[in-house]
Amino acid sequence: MAGEYQPTSQAAAKQEVHENVSSGGVQGAGNVDGDGNQATISSYSFNYFEREIDELNKLPANMSTVVEERPPFTFQSKAVYNGQWLGNKRHGNGVQTWPDGATYEGEWHENMAQGKGRFVHADGDIYIGEWRENIAHGNGIYYHKNSTTYEGQWVQDLQEGHGIERWVEGSRYEGEFKGGKKEGPGIYYWQDGSQYHGKWSGNKINGPGMYIGKDGRKFTGQWKNSVMHGCGMYTWHDGRSYEGQYYNDRKHGFGIFTWADGRRYEGFWKDGKQDGQGKYFLKNGTSKFAEWEDGKRVRWIEENN
């Protein structure tokens, strides 16, 4: 039937969907893989702080009983510490520089980074914020060189609590994190003005949420692994709408599609196209019952009055 909604290809059907969600990188003290999932994290900063412990423990413990400034101390590793000491421990304010260029400047407590400090990684990444026992813990900002910036709460070297993650191209996420991943309610802003408001789980859009496209498209409903999945309602700026079931980003199951001129299809869908039995309503209010396959009507069905 001319003018009926029939997405002719997977590419056409995807036009109804948000731009692919790129959840971006979880830094912590490490990197992420290309899918935006958390990669295995090795706490570089913790490893740095532990490198000279054996040598420090061999220094006389009774050197001093009060916090004091001393001349720069060069370790066997060629790392240099310049700051305050308490006995044989780095304690107070100080700066340590390692041979590869990594630097920590801030507060120390008995040889551990504790309090507020700034760590510059050898690759140019920077963390500025609160520390506890050599790891990021509290509030802080992590600048991932040429990639992302995270500002918010940390627990045991991982993003946890409320935070804002920004990408260099202009996208950003504002919401909750847990264990280094987006988890709970959050808002994602694309650089083109599109937005997603809703639930996240495991760094992906999961659960109820609302997507608002740059051109006025809007989907409100259920999501799974960052695609529409479950029941929801999709509206277009030109007045079209679909309310019903989705499966893996496609209309699938029972749904109602309404055109801007008042025509309506109520029936079954498969892979984004009408498939199965459904009723087609004309603008004048009359209706016809038919069977559909792969988006095309195959036969009319007589209705028993």
C-alpha positions in Angstrom: 0.0 0.0 0.0 1.6 3.2 -1.1 3.0 5.5 1.6 3.1 2.9 4.3 6.0 2.8 6.6 8.4 0.1 5.4 12.0 0.4 6.4 13.7 -1.3 3.4 17.0 -2.1 5.0 18.8 -2.5 8.3 20.5 0.8 7.6 17.2 2.5 7.1 15.8 1.1 10.3 18.9 2.3 12.2 18.0 5.8 11.2 15.4 5.7 14.0 18.0 4.8 16.5 20.3 7.1 18.5 23.8 7.5 17.4 25.8 4.5 18.8 26.6 5.0 22.4 30.3 5.3 23.0 30.6 5.0 26.7 34.2 6.1 26.5 37.1 5.2 28.8 37.4 4.4 32.4 40.8 5.7 33.4 41.4 5.0 37.0 45.1 4.5 36.8 44.9 2.6 33.5 43.4 2.6 30.0 40.3 1.2 28.3 39.7 -1.0 25.3 38.1 0.3 22.1 34.6 -0.6 23.2 34.7 1.7 26.1 34.8 -1.2 28.6 37.2 -1.2 31.5 40.5 -2.7 30.7 42.6 -4.6 33.2 43.9 -1.8 35.5 47.4 -1.8 37.0 47.7 0.9 39.5 50.8 2.6 38.1 50.9 5.2 40.9 50.8 2.5 43.6 53.7 0.6 41.9 55.7 3.8 41.8 55.3 4.6 45.5 56.4 1.1 46.4 59.6 1.0 44.4 61.9 2.5 47.0 60.4 1.0 50.1 63.2 -1.5 50.7 65.9 1.1 50.4 63.9 3.5 52.7 63.5 0.7 55.4 67.3 0.3 55.4 67.9 3.9 56.4 68.4 4.6 60.1 65.0 4.8 61.8 66.1 7.2 64.5 67.4 9.9 62.2 64.8 12.3 63.6 61.7 12.3 65.7 60.2 15.5 64.2 59.1 16.4 60.7 62.0 18.2 59.0 63.2 19.4 55.6 66.3 17.7 54.2 68.3 18.1 51.0 67.1 16.1 47.9 67.6 12.4 48.3 68.6 10.2 45.3 67.6 6.6 45.4 69.5 3.7 43.8 66.8 3.7 41.2 67.7 7.3 40.3 64.4 8.6 41.6 64.8 11.8 43.6 62.7 12.9 46.6 62.8 16.5 47.8 60.7 17.4 50.8 59.9 16.6 54.4 60.9 13.5 56.4 60.0 11.9 59.7 62.9 9.5 60.6 63.4 7.3 57.5 60.0 8.0 56.1 58.8 10.5 53.5 56.3 12.5 55.6 54.7 15.9 55.1 55.0 17.8 51.9 57.3 16.6 49.2 58.0 15.9 45.5 59.3 12.7 44.1 60.5 12.3 40.5 61.2 9.0 38.8 63.7 8.4 36.0 61.0 8.0 33.4 59.5 11.4 34.1 56.7 10.4 36.4 56.2 12.9 39.3 54.2 13.1 42.5 53.9 16.4 44.3 51.8 16.6 47.5 51.2 15.2 50.9 52.9 12.1 52.3 52.2 10.0 55.5 54.8 7.5 56.5 56.1 6.8 53.0 52.6 6.8 51.4 50.8 9.4 49.3 48.0 10.5 51.6 46.0 13.7 51.5 46.1 15.9 48.5 48.5 15.5 45.7 49.3 15.7 42.0 50.6 12.7 40.1 51.9 13.0 36.5 52.3 9.7 34.7 55.2 9.1 32.3 52.7 9.0 29.4 51.4 12.5 30.3 48.2 11.5 32.1 47.6 13.5 35.3 45.6 12.9 38.5 45.0 15.8 40.9 43.1 15.1 44.0 42.8 13.1 47.2 44.9 10.1 48.1 44.7 7.3 50.6 47.6 4.8 51.0 49.1 5.5 47.6 45.9 5.3 45.6 43.3 7.8 44.4 40.5 7.9 47.0 38.1 10.8 47.5 37.6 13.6 45.1 39.8 14.2 42.2 40.3 14.9 38.5 42.0 12.6 36.0 43.2 14.0 32.7 43.7 11.2 30.2 46.1 12.7 27.6 44.3 13.5 24.3 41.2 11.5 25.3 39.0 12.0 28.3 38.8 13.9 31.6 37.0 12.5 34.7 36.1 14.8 37.6 34.4 13.3 40.6 34.6 10.7 43.3 37.1 7.8 43.6 37.2 4.7 45.7 40.2 2.5 45.8 41.7 4.0 42.6 38.4 3.6 40.6 35.6 6.0 39.7 32.9 5.5 42.2 30.1 7.8 43.2 29.1 10.9 41.2 31.3 12.1 38.4 31.6 13.9 35.1 33.5 12.3 32.2 34.3 14.5 29.2 35.6 13.5 25.8 37.8 15.8 23.7 35.3 15.8 20.8 32.7 17.4 23.1 30.6 14.6 24.5 30.2 14.1 28.2 28.6 11.9 30.8 27.2 13.2 34.1 26.1 10.6 36.6 26.9 7.7 38.8 29.9 5.3 38.7 30.7 2.1 40.5 33.9 0.0 40.3 35.2 2.2 37.5 32.1 1.9 35.3 29.0 3.9 34.7 26.4 2.4 36.9 23.0 3.8 38.0 21.3 7.0 36.8 23.2 9.2 34.4 22.9 11.6 31.4 25.0 11.4 28.3 25.4 14.4 26.0 26.6 14.0 22.5 28.5 16.8 20.8 25.7 17.3 18.3 23.1 18.0 21.0 21.5 14.6 21.4 21.0 13.3 24.9 20.2 10.2 26.9 18.7 10.3 30.3 18.3 7.1 32.3 19.9 4.0 33.8 23.3 2.5 33.1 24.8 -0.8 34.1 28.3 -2.2 33.4 29.2 0.9 31.4 26.3 0.5 29.0 22.7 1.9 28.8 20.5 -0.7 30.5 17.0 -0.3 31.9 14.5 2.6 31.5 15.7 5.7 29.8 14.9 8.5 27.3 16.8 9.4 24.2 16.3 12.8 22.6 17.8 13.2 19.1 19.3 16.3 17.6 16.4 16.4 15.1 13.7 16.1 17.6 13.3 12.3 17.6 12.5 10.9 21.0 12.5 7.4 22.5 11.2 6.6 25.9 11.4 3.0 27.1 13.5 0.0 27.9 17.2 -0.5 26.9 19.6 -3.4 26.9 23.3 -3.1 26.2 22.9 0.4 24.8 20.1 -0.5 22.3 16.3 -0.3 22.5 15.0 -3.5 23.8 11.6 -4.1 25.5 8.6 -1.8 25.4 8.8 1.8 24.5 7.5 4.8 22.5 9.3 6.4 19.6 8.2 9.8 18.2 9.5 11.8 15.2 9.4 15.5 14.8 7.1 15.2 11.8 4.3 13.6 13.9 4.9 9.9 13.3 5.0 7.6 16.4 5.5 4.0 17.3 4.5 2.4 20.6 5.2 -1.2 21.2 7.9 -3.8 21.5 11.5 -3.6 20.5 14.1 -6.4 20.2 17.8 -5.5 19.7 17.0 -2.0 18.4 14.3 -3.1 16.0 10.5 -3.1 16.1 9.7 -6.7 17.0 6.5 -8.1 18.5 3.3 -6.1 18.8 3.3 -2.4 18.1 1.2 0.5 16.9 2.6 2.8 14.2 0.8 6.1 13.6 1.5 8.4 10.6 1.3 12.2 10.9 -1.9 12.2 8.7 -3.8 9.9 11.1 -3.3 6.6 9.4 -2.4 3.8 11.8 -1.1 0.2 11.8 -1.8 -2.0 14.8 -0.2 -5.4 14.6 2.9 -7.5 14.6 6.5 -6.7 13.6 9.7 -8.6 13.0 13.2 -7.1 12.5 11.7 -3.6 12.1 9.1 -4.4 9.6 5.4 -5.4 9.6 5.3 -9.2 9.8 2.2 -11.2 10.8 -1.4 -10.1 11.2 -2.3 -6.5 11.7 -5.0 -3.9 11.2 -4.6 -0.9 9.0 -6.7 2.2 9.8 -7.4 4.8 7.1 -7.6 8.5 7.7 -11.4 8.3 7.5 -11.5 5.8 10.4 -12.3 2.7 8.4 -10.0 -0.3 8.9 -8.8 -3.4 7.1 -7.3 -6.6 8.5 -4.4 -8.1 6.6 -1.4 -10.4 6.8 2.1 -9.0 6.3 5.5 -10.5 5.6 8.9 -8.7 5.6 7.1 -5.3 5.5 4.8 -6.1 2.6 1.1 -7.0 2.6 0.5 -10.5 1.3 -3.3 -10.7 1.6 -6.3 -9.1 3.1 -8.2 -11.1 5.7 -12.0 -11.0 6.0 -13.2 -10.0 9.4 -16.1 -11.8 11.0 -18.7 -9.3 12.3 
